[in-house]
Each structure stands twice: as C-alpha cells, then as structure tokens.
Amino acid sequence: MSDLIFQVQGESASATKFIAKARQFKLVIDEPKSLGGTDENANPVEYILAGLAGCLNVVSHLVANEMGFSIKRLQIGVSGNINPDKFIGNSTEERAGFKSIDIKLIPEADVSIGTLSEWLKIVQTRCPVKDNLTYKTPVKDSVEKQYVN
C-alpha cells in the first residue's frame, strides 16, 4: 500500500483559538481560561492525548480481531504532565512538551490476562500516533510573508 497523506489547515481566530479543517470536519482548538483562552474546546495538547486514545482504540480492536477475540467494551485513559515554564517564556531549562504520558487500557473481553498482555504488546507497536510520540519524526517548518497590496 502506498503512503496515505493526512492534512489539517486552518486559521487563527484569536491569540488562543485556532479553527482547523480536517477533511470535512471543523476542529476548534482553544485554551482554558487559566491560559488566556475562552475554554470553547480542548487545547492542542489535549487534542494530542485524544488523538492517541482514538488511535489506540482503532488499533486495539483491529489487533483483537486478528487474535480471534472481540472487545465488548474498551475504556482508555491518557494523561500527561507538562511544565508550562518554557511555553510561557519563563525558562529554557525544561522541554516544552510532555515530560511523560501515561496510558491505561481497560478492555472487557473473554480472554486471559496473558492474552491481553500479548495484545497490548502488539497494539503498542502498531499505533501510528504512539509511534510519533515515542520516536523522533522529522518536522519541517517554513514561513511565508503575505504581501498586502
């Protein structure tokens, strides 16, 4: 199979709000009031965590099916901690991103814990979002000047 290309485009609605479009879907990204936003929607790092959970959900069901069992219910919890000092410009010491991310999967399935452990090992290696968060992915930045006539 050839590479799939995913893209998001959008425009700043304010200093803390971004409105993006992914395919036919509108995504509103905003900061909580404590960070100067209007709290209209999730913030960028919450979208990362939600994207990770959503990807784990898809891969979890796919792998379970390949292993011959079904998941009746799947709860996924994802949390991460960030020191905001670099983000707000108070420090250059710590990284701006997550220090760590914790994932908890609680599947309801008629299989042993041994099978679930094997299932989890496979899921961890096949989730594209987890792969992007775990390993360096080249990111190319550019800027263009918009000229006003």
C-alpha positions in Angstrom: 0.0 0.0 0.0 1.3 3.5 -0.8 1.6 6.2 1.8 -1.6 7.9 3.0 -1.4 11.7 3.3 -3.4 13.4 6.1 -3.5 17.2 6.4 -5.1 19.9 8.5 -5.4 23.5 7.5 -6.9 26.4 9.3 -6.7 30.0 10.6 -6.1 31.8 13.8 -9.4 33.1 15.3 -7.6 34.8 18.2 -4.4 34.6 20.1 -5.6 31.4 21.8 -8.1 30.0 19.4 -7.4 28.2 16.1 -10.0 26.8 13.8 -8.8 23.9 11.6 -10.4 21.8 9.0 -9.5 18.1 8.5 -11.4 16.7 5.5 -15.0 17.9 6.1 -14.6 18.3 9.8 -14.2 21.6 11.7 -11.8 21.4 14.7 -11.9 24.2 17.2 -8.7 24.4 19.4 -8.8 26.8 22.4 -7.0 27.3 25.6 -8.7 27.1 29.1 -9.4 30.4 30.7 -6.4 29.9 33.1 -4.2 30.1 30.0 -5.9 33.1 28.5 -8.4 31.3 26.3 -12.2 31.2 26.2 -12.4 27.5 27.0 -14.5 26.8 24.0 -12.9 23.5 23.2 -9.9 21.3 24.0 -6.4 22.8 23.8 -3.6 21.5 21.5 -2.0 19.1 24.0 -5.5 17.7 24.9 -6.0 17.0 21.2 -2.7 15.1 21.2 -3.9 12.9 24.1 -7.3 12.4 22.5 -5.7 11.5 19.2 -3.5 9.0 20.9 -6.6 7.5 22.7 -8.5 7.4 19.4 -5.7 5.7 17.6 -5.2 3.1 20.4 -8.9 2.4 20.2 -8.8 1.6 16.4 -5.6 -0.5 16.7 -6.9 -2.3 19.8 -10.0 -3.6 18.1 -8.1 -4.4 14.9 -5.5 -6.5 16.8 -8.1 -8.2 18.9 -9.9 -9.2 15.8 -6.7 -10.6 14.3 -6.0 -12.5 17.5 -9.5 -14.1 17.4 -11.4 -12.3 20.1 -13.7 -9.3 20.4 -13.6 -6.4 22.7 -17.1 -5.8 24.2 -16.1 -2.5 25.9 -12.8 -0.6 26.0 -12.0 2.3 28.4 -8.9 4.3 27.6 -7.3 6.9 29.8 -4.5 9.0 28.7 -2.8 11.7 30.8 0.4 13.7 30.5 2.3 16.3 32.5 3.8 19.4 31.1 5.8 22.1 32.9 4.4 25.4 31.3 7.6 27.4 32.1 9.1 27.1 28.6 5.8 27.6 26.9 5.1 30.9 28.7 8.7 32.0 28.3 9.8 31.8 32.0 12.5 29.2 31.4 14.6 27.5 28.8 15.6 24.6 31.0 12.8 22.0 30.6 11.3 20.9 27.3 8.1 22.5 26.2 6.3 19.1 25.6 5.1 16.4 27.7 7.5 15.0 30.3 5.7 11.7 30.2 2.4 10.2 29.0 0.5 7.5 30.9 -1.9 5.2 29.1 -4.4 2.9 30.7 -6.4 0.4 28.6 -9.2 -1.5 30.3 -10.8 -3.9 27.9 -13.8 -6.1 28.5 -13.0 -9.3 26.7 -13.4 -13.0 27.3 -9.7 -13.8 27.2 -7.0 -14.4 29.8 -4.7 -11.7 31.2 -1.9 -13.4 29.3 -3.7 -12.9 26.0 -4.4 -9.3 26.9 -0.7 -8.7 27.7 0.3 -10.1 24.3 -2.5 -8.0 22.7 -1.1 -4.9 24.4 2.4 -5.5 23.2 1.2 -5.7 19.6 -1.1 -2.7 20.0 1.8 -0.6 21.3 3.9 -1.3 18.3 1.2 -0.7 15.7 -0.4 2.6 16.8 0.8 5.4 14.5 0.2 8.2 17.0 2.1 6.3 19.8 4.9 5.8 17.3 5.0 9.5 16.5 5.1 10.4 20.2 7.7 7.8 21.1 10.2 8.3 18.2 11.5 11.4 16.5 9.6 12.3 13.4 11.1 14.8 11.1 9.1 18.1 11.2 9.9 20.7 8.5 8.9 24.3 9.4 8.6 27.2 6.9 7.2 30.7 6.9 5.9 32.8 4.0 5.3 36.5 4.1 1.8 37.6 2.9 2.0 40.7 0.9 -0.9 43.2 1.1 -1.5 45.3 -2.0 
